[in-house]
Each structure stands twice: as C-alpha cells, then as structure tokens.
Amino acid sequence: MATKLQRRTASLRKLHLLQTLNKPKSVKRSCSIINVLLHFYKLKVKLEEIQREYQNLLKNMRIPQEVKVEKINGEQFVLKVACNKGGDKLVSILEVFDELGLNVVQARVSCRHFFSMEAIIGVGQDQKTSDMKDITDAVLKAIDEEQSGEQEMLVT
C-alpha cells in the first residue's frame, strides 16, 4: 500500500514539474504531456538551427597564421603553430624539422576547427644549435607554400 502511495506522489510531483515547465492552459494530464512534448520539439528544432549556424561560421572562419618559438633550455624549443586547416601542413612542418636537423620530442596536433600544433623540438646531436628566428621563418614558409598550393588547386 505504501509503495502505491509513493508511486502516486512521485507521479504527481513529476506532473506538477511538467506543468510548471510549460504553463498549461488546461489541467488535464494528457494536455500537459502533449504541451511539454511540443515544447521539447521546438527546443530541438531551435538547437539544430543553432548548430547549423555554428557549422557555417566555422566553415567561413579564417584565422591568422601564427608561429611562436620559445627556448626552454639550451637545446630544446617549444613550437606553437595555428592556421587554417586543410592540406598536408603537418607533413610540411615535419619536413622542415628534418631539413633543419630538429627532432620532435613531444607533439600535440589538432585539426578540429583549425590546424594547431604544439611541439617540443630538440636539436639533433650532429646539428649545431638552431636560431628561433630560423625555425619560425622556415615553418611560416612551409605553411605559406602549403596554402598557396591549396589555392592553386581550387582555381584549376
């Protein structure tokens, strides 16, 4: 008997909560539930519309190219790169590291909304110490070449 009473009060509490969500004009349970379902459907449609707008904004978003190099100790640097995604930017950057005789100690790369990379790079054993400006210029050049190659492909 007690469980029936508990279920009934729980059900009434939930119904009261539903009624407070949509401010019903009718006291009937079926009307309240239909109104809440309609309200949820409208919210779902509004959410989908916002998601479409967000995706369109991301497609049209252009971020400026950014390359930062910081020295963390005598032989290691932290490289941070951010630019528009597309193409083989990671491959181009790794080729630059190879040409400069740099080793990647640790790296994090993301291409979710734009290309971003944060890497700890070290100077190879047979390589003289590289300058931060040389690394920055080489990486920027690789990114620029990659983006200009993409634009040529789009034109043809």
N, C-alpha and C positions, 0 to 999 in steps of 0.2 A: 504494500500500500504506500509505503514511504517513497519507494522508487518511482511510482506513478506520479506522485505529487512533485517529486524533484524534477522529473522529466517535463511535467506540465509547466512548472515555474521557469525552467530553463528555456522551454519553447516560447513562453510568453515574454521572457526577457529578450530573446532574440527577435521576436516580432516587434517589440517596442523599439529595439535598436534600429531595425529596418524602417520603422515608421518615422523615427527621428532623422534618418538619412534623407528621405525624400519628401517630407512634409505632406502626407497624404490628404486628399480631399474626402476620401472615403475611409470608413472604419473597417471595412471588410478585409480579411486576411488575404484573399486572392488578389484584390486590387493593390494592396500594399506590395505584395511579392512581384506582381507584374510591373508596377511602377519602379521598384528597385532594379529589376532586370533591365527595364528600358533605360534607366539612369546609367547602369553599368555599360550597356551597349553604346550609349552616347559617349561615355568616357573612353571606351575602347576606340571608337572612331576618331575622337579628338587626339588620342595618343598616337594612333597610326599616322594622322596628318602631321603631327609634330615630328615624328620620326622621319617622314619623307622630307620635310623641310630641312631637318638636320643633315640628312644624307646629301641633299642638294648643296647645302652650304659647304660640306666637307669636300665635295667634288670640285667646287669652284674656288676653294681656298688656296691661295698662293702664299707661301711663307718665304721670307728672305733666306738666302743661303747663309749659313753661319758655321764657321770653323774656328774652334778655340783649342789652343795647345798650351798646356801648363806643365812645367817641370816639377816632378815630385821628389826626385832625388838625382844624384849625379848622372845616372844612365837611363832613367825612365821618365816617360811623359804621360799625361792624361790628354787624350784627344776627344773632343766633343764635336759632332757634326750634326747639323739639322738642315734639311732642304726638302723640296717637293719629292714625293715618291714616284717611282717609275724607273724602268731601265735596270741596268746592272751596276748600280752605284757601289754596292759592296765589293763587287769584283774589281772595279776600277780603283777603289781605295786600297784594297789588298795588294793590287799590282804596284801601286805607288810605294807601299811599305816595302815590298820586295825589292824594288829598284833602289830605294834609299838604304836597304840593308837593315830594316827595322823588324823586330819580332813582336808579335801580338802576345802579350802575357794574359790578358783577360779582356773580353769584349761583350757588350750588350747591344743588340741591334733590334730596332722596331720599325715596322712599315705599316702600322695600323692606319693612321691618318696622314702621316708624312714620314719621310725617312729620317731616322735618328740613330746615332751611333755614339756610344761612349766606350772608349777602349784605353787600356793601359798598354803602352808600347815601350819596348826596350831596344836599346841599340845593340846590334849584333856584335859578337866577340871580335870579328875581323874588320869591323867598321869603326871609323872614327866617330866621335860624338857629333850628332846632327844638331843643327840650329832649329829653334822653334819656328822661325820665320820660313825656313826652307820647307819644313813639314807642312805648315799652313798653306804656303803657295802651291805646293805640289798637289795637296788634297783638293784645294779650290779649283785648280786646273783640271784635275780628273773629273770633278763634278760638273764643271762647265762643259767639258768635251762630251760628257755623257748626255747632258741636257740638250746641247746643240745637235747631237746625233739623233736624239728622240724627235726634235722639232723637224729635222730634215726628213725623217721617216714619215711624219704626219703630213708634210707638204706633198711628198711624192705619192 
